[in-house]
Amino acid sequence: MIRKIYIILLIITLTAGAASAQNVDFHVNGMGFFDNREYKEFVTRSRTYSGVRITADVGFNIDSNNHFIFGANALHEFGGNPFFVRVNPVAYYSHTGKNWLFNAGAFPREGLLTDYPRSMLNDTLRYFRPNLEGLLTRFKSDHVTETVWIDWVSRQTNVDREQFLFGFSGKYQPSLNAPFYLAHYFFLLHDAGPAIAIPNDHIRDNGAAQVRLGANLSHKTFLDSLSFEAGGMLSLERSRGIDGWQKPKGLVISAYASYKRFALNDEFYKGDGHHIAFGDAYYQYKTYNRLDIIYTPFIAKGLKGQFVLSLHNTPGNFSNQEAFRLTYDIGRKNLVKFKD
């Protein structure tokens, strides 16, 4: 009965949106991935992720700034049964302006939070948690970009925990031609118990922050791209009523260089060990280095295919990871225009 009510409400919403829209468009994008991880440090995580994810939606554009978008984001893991092992609804309102973006609902994270360091938000979120469910607003000008967001992970029931993420990130560049910039990232996970209390359970907070000073030297060398970043990393952990804030700290240094279809990306970490709920587990080590060797054989409009060999180095261990990712995006295409 509840499912029927939801379907009726969706039909009413779509009909109302179509009636008031200037035009209706559709959008299809997706990603195929094969990610083989041979981790000596994490045997249980030494596995292969493979599959294809496709997103299709229909947008009702009230005007050039206001949009209602409905669709689905479906995941097929190779060898999985049923074919789509997970389908995430896409349903949100989006306001787009000259400097502002505002999204409310369930919307794709791709292109919005995918610039976060993987030490804070790991790269498997692109495979298995493609949507944000909540709110996001972004301000962007020639010098400043700032994004603030909240993502609801789990709604509290008698047995399910209440969990949500809150964060903000941004970048400041003095001018378009200035090589130097300052970037920052922050998020915090609020993890509260279910409605039926669990004995000796406590509200937990877990998060991380980074501030990086960067230099983009791409226009000063023969390379297509050359950039360096260095900064500090801080994580935050506590169980309320048990302890105060734990604040591990460390130094992060990274470098990226590309020429034609080849690229190198290296990141070095030195400091305290971190336990970040949504972060890459390698940063629990006090010393860690990751080198990505990247080859991009397929490039076309809206399409990119990359092979990535990742070499992980921790004290006493050397691990490897091989991945191929194919991303495609046809862009938004007009279906029908109702009025000028």
Summary of the structure (lengths in Angstrom):
residues: 340
radius of gyration: 21.7
end to end distance: 40.4
largest distance: 66.6
contacts: 999
relative contact order: 0.13
helix: 10%
strand: 60%
